[in-house]
Amino acid sequence: MGKPPTIADVASLAGVHKATASRALNPRTSDQVNAKTARRVLMAAKRLGYQPNALARSLRTNRSATLGVLIPDLTNPLFPLVVRGIEDTIGAHGYTALLANTDNDPLRTQTQFDALLSRKVDGFLIASAMRDDPLLTRVAEQGIPVVLINRTTDAPLFPAVTGDDEAGVATAVEHLVGLGHRHIAHLSGPATVSTGLVRAQAFHHAIAAHSLPEVVVECASYSESAGAAAASCLLEEHPETTAILAGNDMIALGVLQALSERGLDCPREISLIGFNDMLFVDKLTPPLTTVHVPHHRLGAEAAQLLLDQLAGADSTPKRVSLPLRLVVRGSTGSAC
């Protein structure tokens, strides 16, 4: 068996210097090479079956071309879309994502972060931030490149990409008020994370704008079981409720379970709105009205911010807020 082709072999076949061939084959430097020359190098590499040596490149550049990605719950259907957005963006620049699940557990988050750091990742994309997050405070002091996704810390430690939750909640409340609902409740996410707090605050402002009674029940987690438990409490204490805005779609699934157990029809007796527009919620019975969050774009925008940071762009923390929209389906109807 012959030796595998080297960069020198590619350069010789393409008729260029070895350094030119190396730049042409590196997505992060290919724009430094004339387009016609770069195509010739790529064709030569393909003809020879050349595969770049990632380890050798990382030793030369002191970069691993890998990024750590911390996800709070991989079983939640919205996060694969975030990861896909990340991979679609960083892959074009020669980077690979190393994924870790935290289960929203601070100790596991710390362990996973340190494990990725030991693998010499060049930076982190983190979707598991808590509002008061000791790990991220330490990471900021160490100057490690990080971009937050979907959630933020109270102190603006890092660049972040989120959805415009305030506008999303306001639109949802307007929809319910327009249907004649006057007893609208919010099952919020945990107040320890920014999405739970921001959406609850937005609900407060939206309800106050219509001079309606405010009812909020905080869920223990963003889960179906927590949603069912909170809905049961709500229906016991506030039987006059005719509409529910859930903190996310997982909570909304729990609400549907609680309504079914009580023989309550959705939307004839109680309307329901979720948040996120997860895959398959349009297949529920009834199909779920929900606030659509562009999760693929969240991942893509965050990845681009991190790439810009690694390229030496201004690292001042930036907050990017993406527009959301209400998707009206069968789980909302006129108030009785």
Disulfide bonds with the S-S distance in Angstrom:
none
